[in-house]
Amino acid sequence: MKVGSILILISWSTFCLANGGGYGSGVNVQGNPTSGEIARNKFLPVNLQKVEMQTEDLQIDLFAETATVHVRYDFFNPGSQTTTLAAFPCVALKSEMDDEPASAKTAIFTDFVIAADNKPLAYSVKGGDAPRVEGIQEELDIKIPKWYTFRLDFAPKQHRVLTVSYRAPYGKYTETISDDEHSYPNSLTYLFSTAAIWAGPIKHGHVVIRAKSVNPDEVKIRGGKPGRFQHSDKDTWTWDFVDFKPTFSDDIAIETSPEIKSYPSAQGDGADRVNGGRYSSKGDHWKFELTDFKVTASSSLKEDRYKPDNVNKFSGDIDPNSCWAEGVTGNGEGEWLELNATVPVLLDTLEITNGLATSDSLFRANNRIKKIDLSVNGAEPVTVELPDQMDPFDIKLPESKDVVRTIRLTIREVYPGTKYQDTCITRIRLFRNLTQAPEVHPAR
């Protein structure tokens, strides 16, 4: 098994084509400039005003932790032969970047693929920063630490099709006071404004946003003109346009969750005072999460990034890209993972992130669990079938008035990987849903 180590500190992940609108004057490039048009420490778009963007078809699928973006452009060069230089930006929240070292600002998408006329197109990643922003960009106070730059050649009167797809983590921004946390909505920003530098308006386009495994009732689309996106289905929003001249006011931020406030459960009063966990509120809904539990396994691969403790991301300094991987020959049927509560408590839900869920390619390359036997406190196990997805999946624990001391998960059947036979689990979380708000004292 091989794991690509990608440090992602994107606060507002985004996608856009070229650097039009306010970006036309150039974008600062940090580091050594290359030859050609990238010179004098500036990235400058080249010849985009000679080429028409005739159509834009965009699809954004919203998953629990990430979004996938697929976009198709039709271009037309009405004049003589020309070569264009354009770029896509990765966007980060300025207030988070201010506290991060330069080495942390890598802001790289996963599974990024760009093609011209169905053939892969070479690109490079450059550092940079937009000199001026307005609209939703100004409101969110975002910066652009990375640009994906590429060249696209056009013959006279040539039509070309450019396609781009990638997976982007949501922007996550959390304020902390002592051990209290206030997490703002997860958000994905899409900048329509950067297409403004291509010749003329975008003649027509179709945009689809789908809530795949997030609650559609919690999705909010900020920015753009009111009423632009039509709620065509319970979990789908669409927008069709003609002769579109994008500006900063057309940029959008898609929020996929409400604000969450979280407090250590040890700050509770009376029966609500519990060690080893946290209380969190999402609107009027409160949960208790057990964060202090130990993990053992029947086997695991030798490297630290595959050890059992990795599934509890609250357990010390755990690499977010790590997982548990069983360590026997074959697919690992019969191997088990056991969770041991440091302080036994009532629980009703186990949330599992199946497989090696750090990228599409690694997820498919390695085994995922299809069926798992779940046993609480040594009781007779029940078999649960898991969907083949990267998103977290909730398993309802057997109803019981007893506190949970141990939970054992035994691999019964797997979805086979395309390259490796290692069966993996990325994360496990343990919850109890509350019927009323706990008595808890926020930090002062």
N, C-alpha and C positions, 0 to 999 in steps of 0.2 A: 504494500500500500504506500502511496506517495501523497503527501499533503502539501499543497501550495500555501506558503505562509504569506498572507496578504493583510497588512495593517490598514484598516479602514476607519478613518476618523471623520467621516462625512456627516455633517449635521443636517444639511438639506441636500440630498442627492438630486441631480437634475440631468437633463439631456437637452441639447439644442444644437441646431445646425448653423455653422458659421458664427461670425460675431458681428451682427448687424446692429441697427439702432444706435445706441450710445457707444457701442464697441467699435464703431468704424474708425475711430482715431487711433486704434491700436491697443494692445494689451501688454502690460509689463511681463517680461519673461525673467524669472529668477534662474540664475545659473549661466552656463556658457552658451551664447547664441551660436546657431549653426549657420551654414552658408545660405546663399540665395536671399529670399525675402525676409528670413528671420535674422535680423541684424540690428545693431545699435540697441541691444537689449529690449527689442520690441517684437511682438508678433503682429503682423499686418495682414489682413485678408487681401487676396489678390484676385482681380478680374471677376469678382462675384457679380458686379453690376452689368457684366456682359452676358450673363446667363439667366434664363427665366426658370423659377421654380413653379412648375405648372400644377402639380398636385402634391398634397401631403396627406398620407393615411397613417394615422397613429392609433396604436392600441396599448393601453396600460392596464395590467392585471395586478390587483392589490392582494398580496398574501400577508400572512401574519407579521413576518419580520422583514420582508423585502417586497419589492415590486419588480415585475418584468416589463420591459418596454420594447415594443416592436414598431418600427416606423419605415415607411416606404415613400420615397420621393421620386417624382418624374421631373427631369430637367430638360431644357431645350436651349441649345446655343443657336440663336438666329443669325449670327455673324460668321466671321472667319475663324480659323483654328485658334484655340486658346487653351491655356492651362490655369486652373483655379487652385488657390490655397485656402482651405477652410478649416474649421475646428469645432469640436464639441467640448463643452465645459463640464467639469465636476464641481459642484457648489458646496461650500461649507459655511456654517454660521460664524460670523465674525467674532462674536463674544466667546465662542469656544476656541477658535483659532488663536486668540490673543494669549491664552494660557498654555498653548501647546508648543513644544520645541519644533524647529523647522523640520527635523527628521520625521516627525509624526504626521506631517501634512501631506501624506501620499495620495489620499482621495482617489482610489482606483476602483472602477466598476469590476464586477466579476462576469465572466462569460461574455465579454464584449466581442462582438463580431460585426464587421463592416464589409459590405460587398458592393461592387459596381457591376451591373449587368450580370449578376449571379456569379461573379468571380471575386475571391477575397481581395481586399484592398489594403495595402500597407498603411500603417499609421504610426505615429510616435506620440509619446506623452510628454508635454512640456509644462513647466511651472508657470504661473501667471496670476494676474489679478485685474479684474475689470476696473477701469478708471472712473466710471460713473454709472450709477444705477438709480432707478426710480421704481414706483409702483410696489408690487409685492416684494421685490428684492430689497428696496429701501426699508419697507416695513419690517421685514425679518432680519435686516442688517447682515446680509450674507456676502461672502467673498468667493472667489474662484481660484483655488490653489492649483488646479490642474486643468490642462487642455489636451484633448486628443486631436492632433493635427493630421491632415492628409491632403494629398494633391489629387486632382481629378482633371484629366485631359479631355478636350472636346474637339472633334473635327467640325468643319463648317456644316451648319444645318443639322447637327446630330442631336438625337434624343438619347438620354442616359437615365438608367434607373439605379438609385442608390438605396440600399437597405441597411438598417442598423438594428441590432438587438443586444440587450444586456440585462443584467439583474443589478438592482441598486438597493442598498440598505436604506431604511428610512432615516431621516434626520431625527435625532433624539437629543433633547436638551433637558437636563435635570439641574435644579437648584437644590442645594443642601444647606440645612442649618443644624449643626451637630449631626445626629443620626437621622433626622427627619428629611424626607425627600419630596420634592414637588416636580413631577415629570410632566412636561408640556406635551401636547399631542404629537404623535409620530407624523411625519410630514414628508411628502415628495414634491419637489418644485419642478415645474416644466416651464421653460422660457421660450414662448413663441416669438418674443421680440427679436431674437437673434437672427431670424430669417429676413429681417427688414432690408438687409443690404443687397439681397439678390434683386435682379431686374424686375420691376413692375410688381403688381400684387400676386399673391398665390391664387391661381385661377379657381381652384376648388379643392376642398379637403373634407376628410371624414375622421372624426375623433371618437373613440370608444374607451370608456373607463369602466372596468368591471371589478366588483368586490368578490374576489374568489374565495378567500377564507378569512375575511374580516367582516364584522357586523355592518351591513349596509346602512343601518340606521345611525351608525356612528361616523360615517364618512361625510366630510364637508369639503366642498371645493371653494377655495377662497381666491379672490382676484377675478379678472375678466369682467365682462358686462353681466349684470343681473339677468337671470333667466336664459342665459346662453346655453347651458347644458340641460338637456331634457332627460328626465328620469323615465327612460323608455321601458324599464322593467324594474323589479324590486331591487336588483343588484347591479343595474347597468345605467350608465349615463352616456348620452351621445350628443354630438354637435356636428352639423354640416355647415360648411361656409363656401361662399363664392367671392372672388375678387377681394381677398383678405389682405389688408396692409397692416401687419402686426406692429404694435407699439409696446412700451413697457406696461401699459395698463392691461394688456392682454395676457401677461404672465400669470400663472396659477400656482397655488400650493394646495395639494390634496392631503387633507388630514384623515388619518385612518383610525384614530382612537381619541377619546376625550382625555382631559387632564387626569392624572392619577396622583393622589397624595398618599404617602406611606410613612408609617411610624414603627419604631421597635415595639414589639408586643410587651417587652419588659416595662414600658412606660404606662401600661394599663393599670386600672384600679380593680381591687377585689378579684373576682373570678376572671377578669380580663387581663390580669397580670400574668403573663406566661413568658418564660425564657425561651430563647432559641428560635424566634420567629418575627414576623412583621405583620401589621395590619395595613391594608391598603383600601382606598376608596376610589371607585370609578363612578362618578355621579352619586347616586344614593345607594349603590351596591357595595357592600363591604366584604372583604375576604381576610382570612388568616392564612399566612403562608409559613410553613415550617422550613426554616433555612438551615438549621443545625441538625444535620443527619450525616452519618458515616456510611460509606459504601464499600462493600467487599464483592468479590467475584470468584467464580470457579476457575477462571483463567483470564489472561489478557496478554496482548503483545508487549514486548519488553520496553519500548520507549515510553517515557513519561507522558507523552501526549496521548497515549492510549490507555492509561491507568483508570481503574474504576472511579476514583474520586472526581474525575473530570466531569462526570454527569451532574454534579452539584456545583454550579458555577459560583455559589456563595462560599465554597470551601477554600478559603485562603486565596493565594495568587494563582488562579486557574486561567490558562490560555483560552480565550473565547473560541478559538478555532480547534480546540482539542475535542476528544471523544473517548468513550470506552470502546475497545475492540477486543472481542474474545480471541484467545490465542491458540486454539487447537487446529489441527489439520481438518480441512473440509469446511462446511458451512456453519458449524458451531451449534447444530441442534442439540439440545440438552444442556448447554452452558447457561449459567445463571448469573444474575446481578442481584445483590441484596442490599436494601436500604434499612439502616438501623437508626431510629430516632434517639437522639441524645436525651430529650425530654419527651416521653410518650404523650401524645395529644390526640384529640378527635380530628379525623380527616375524612373527606368525602370524595376528593378528586386527585388523580395523578395525571399530570401533564407530561407527555413524552415527545421529545423531538427525535424522530427516528433517523437512522442512518448517519452518515457523515455529512451533515447539512451545512457545509461551508460554501459550496458552489454546486451548480447543476452537474458539472462534469464529475466531481468527486462523489457526489451523491449517487449517480448512476454507476460509477465504476465499482463501488463497493456494495456488499450485501446490505439489505434493509430487512427488518423483521416484518413478516407477514402475519404470523400468529404467535401469541405469547401466552404462557400460563402464568397467572397472577395469584399469589397466595399471600394473605394478610395474617400475621401472627401465627404462621404455621398451619392455617386451616386448609381444607381441601381447595386446590387451585381451580380457578375458572379460566377458560380460554377466551382471549380477546383477539379479534382480527383488526389489524392496523391498516389504514390506507397507505398507499405508496406515495407519500408526499413529504416535502421538506418542512412544512409548517408544523408547529406543535399540535398535538392531538390529545383531547381530554378523555381519560378513562374514568368512569364512575366506579368508585370502590364499593364493594359489597356493603350493604347497610348493616350497621352495628352500633351499639351503644358503648362498646369498648374502645379504649384509647388504642392507637396504632403504635406498636413497638417495632415490628419488622414488616417489610414488604419484599417478597422475592419474585423476580421476573425471570422466567425460564424460556429460552428460545425453543419454539416448537417447529416453525416453518419460516422460510425466508423468501424475499424477492432477490433473485441472483444478480450480482453485480456483473457488469460487462467486462471487467478486467481482473478484479480481485475477489477472493472468497471470504474476506474478513467481514463479519457482521458487526455493525456499529450502532451505538446510541450516542447522540450528541448532548442531550440535556434531559434532566428529570426535575420536575417541580411538584410540590405537595401542598394542597390547599384544603381549607374548609370554608364553605360559603356561610355567611352570617345572616341571620334574619333581622338583626338590628345593629346599629352602630355601637362599637365598643367604647367603654369609658377609657379614654386615653389622653394623656397630657402632652401636647406638642412642646418641643423645646422652645425656650424663650431666648 
